[in-house]
Amino acid sequence: MPCLLLFATCAHPDGAPPAPKSADWIEWKLDNLSSIGGQRTTVVGAPRVIETTWGRAVEFDGSRDALFVDVHPLAGAERFTAEVIFRPDPGGSEEQRFLHLQESGSKDRVLFEIRLTDDGRWFLDTYIKTGGKGHTLGARGFKHPLGPWYHAALVVDGEQMRHYVNGEMELSRKIEFRPQGSGRTSLGTRINEVHWFKGAIRTARFSTRVLSPSEFLTP
C-alpha cells in the first residue's frame, strides 16, 4: 500500500501560529467517495458528498453509511494529535462512532465517539486501547448542541491523553501508550460496522507532534 500524501503547510487565519510542518502531519479531506488522502476507499451504504460553506464534506445517514481506508495514519507514532472537523446531526442513535483507527491483528485502537443525551445534545467520548488496556474520556459534563460544525482533538504525549472540543480541553488522564502498528480506519461507523454516525465529516488530520490548541484546525 503506498504512503499517504502529505499536504503543504498552511497558516491559520488571524495571525495564529502556522500548521505543523508537512513532515509531521497527514490531512484527509473528505471531498469525494473514491479516495481519501490519496488512498482508495471502500464505500458501505450510500454516504453522499455535500457542499458546505468551507468546501465539500461527506454525509452519513446514521444507519448504514461508512467509508473504510486500509491505512492506520498513526501507525508507529509514540505521541500524536488526531483532529476531526465534523457535524453531528439530530436523529441518530445514542452511541455513535465516527472515526476509528485500529491495529491489524489486535484490538488496540483509537476511537472518536459521541453520546447523545436526553435533552437532545451530545458529548465527546474518546477511547484508546493500547497494550491490552482501555482508556476512556467520556465528557458527560460537557454537552453541545446537535447541528453545528465542531472540531474535536485527541492528544497523546506518551504520559497523558487529553481531548478537546473547539480548542477547549474537556478531560485528561494518564496513559502508558504503546505505538500501534499498521491497520485500518473507518469513518462513519466502528470498524465492525456497529454504532453508525449520523452527520457529516469534512476533514481529519493526524500529526506526530503534540499540538497546542493554537495549532489546531479551525471548524
Secondary structure by P-SEA (a helix, b strand, c coil): ccccccccccccccccccccccccbbbbbcccccccccbbbbbccbbbbbbccccbbbbbcccccbbbbccccccccccbbbbbbcccccccccbbbcbbbbccccccbbbbbcccccccbbbbbbbbbcccbbbbbbcccccccccccbbbbbbbccccccccccccccbbbbbbccccccccccccccccccccccccccbbbbbcccccccccccc
